[in-house]
């Protein structure tokens, strides 16, 4: 199925819930509202013309470093139809205040760990997810490191750090570490 | 005739000499440096020439902890625990750039050198180090185990 036909089929069925669409390199992209995400996935999976049996990926983008942006995050879902040899990309705008989207785990069980990863890295919460907790990082980690406002080298050690010693080389932990500790309100070491 | 000082000094030398030629390693291998470690351990470079051919996968039987590869903060309690389970005397080798300094990682997940959490005896540079560098590091460690010190240049002083 050609990507243009694909977009037309989804537009016919969902109307105003489709906020935008485009094609690139033979793939179709539709932007839909969070409310309709589940219905679009259900339609894409079950409609005989579409038959997107396979969920390839769920990820997200933090748009806040772009010159212009309206909603801070964008959830991206990739679907694959083996039967019809097509790829569909569904994007969902997610706001900065209380970032929250419906989970698609009921439709595609493969989304379970992807959604946990998105939660881990971006802090986007998924309504209806059976087990929403961190998957890559540890529970003691504070914040979500792929958000653009997270300092990329801010760390949360699990083991108390020692003053390193090396004969002939005197050095201490970097100033920025102390700065982060002061930011968190911890007493100086 | 058997002055106490004389006898003790000689015993230390014997113990140091025997320790340095029977280093049992615990290879804590997490990343690509492990390929170079395997290469060093196998017959081409043959680490057994230096008496360090036996990897012990129980920390209680190991003398030297080879930390080979990147250590993340999530993994650091495991590494710390392995180190704590080793019996004294024990030594630690930071194998490669990541274990020594964090390497090219500068992010939220990576420990910027294992000397943040463990005392390290020998740092082996390289990304990953060549087997020759590993053997050199091992020789430096042997000198340290035997009780010889390193000079300002970092090279082992073989005399004295």
HADDOCK unambig.tbl for C-alpha pairs under 7 A between the chains (distance, minus, plus):
assign (segid A and resid 137 and name CA) (segid B and resid 74 and name CA) 6.95 0.50 0.50
assign (segid A and resid 138 and name CA) (segid B and resid 74 and name CA) 6.39 0.50 0.50
assign (segid A and resid 152 and name CA) (segid B and resid 107 and name CA) 5.35 0.50 0.50
assign (segid A and resid 152 and name CA) (segid B and resid 108 and name CA) 5.87 0.50 0.50
assign (segid A and resid 153 and name CA) (segid B and resid 106 and name CA) 5.87 0.50 0.50
assign (segid A and resid 153 and name CA) (segid B and resid 107 and name CA) 4.04 0.50 0.50
assign (segid A and resid 153 and name CA) (segid B and resid 108 and name CA) 4.64 0.50 0.50
assign (segid A and resid 154 and name CA) (segid B and resid 107 and name CA) 6.96 0.50 0.50
assign (segid A and resid 154 and name CA) (segid B and resid 108 and name CA) 5.20 0.50 0.50
assign (segid A and resid 155 and name CA) (segid B and resid 108 and name CA) 4.69 0.50 0.50
assign (segid A and resid 155 and name CA) (segid B and resid 109 and name CA) 6.53 0.50 0.50
assign (segid A and resid 157 and name CA) (segid B and resid 73 and name CA) 5.68 0.50 0.50
assign (segid A and resid 158 and name CA) (segid B and resid 73 and name CA) 6.26 0.50 0.50
assign (segid A and resid 158 and name CA) (segid B and resid 76 and name CA) 6.92 0.50 0.50
assign (segid A and resid 158 and name CA) (segid B and resid 77 and name CA) 6.59 0.50 0.50
assign (segid A and resid 159 and name CA) (segid B and resid 76 and name CA) 6.53 0.50 0.50
assign (segid A and resid 159 and name CA) (segid B and resid 77 and name CA) 5.98 0.50 0.50
assign (segid A and resid 159 and name CA) (segid B and resid 117 and name CA) 6.81 0.50 0.50
assign (segid A and resid 160 and name CA) (segid B and resid 117 and name CA) 6.96 0.50 0.50
assign (segid A and resid 161 and name CA) (segid B and resid 116 and name CA) 5.23 0.50 0.50
assign (segid A and resid 161 and name CA) (segid B and resid 117 and name CA) 5.30 0.50 0.50
assign (segid A and resid 162 and name CA) (segid B and resid 116 and name CA) 5.41 0.50 0.50
assign (segid A and resid 162 and name CA) (segid B and resid 117 and name CA) 5.69 0.50 0.50
assign (segid A and resid 163 and name CA) (segid B and resid 116 and name CA) 6.95 0.50 0.50
assign (segid A and resid 164 and name CA) (segid B and resid 115 and name CA) 5.82 0.50 0.50
assign (segid A and resid 164 and name CA) (segid B and resid 116 and name CA) 6.03 0.50 0.50
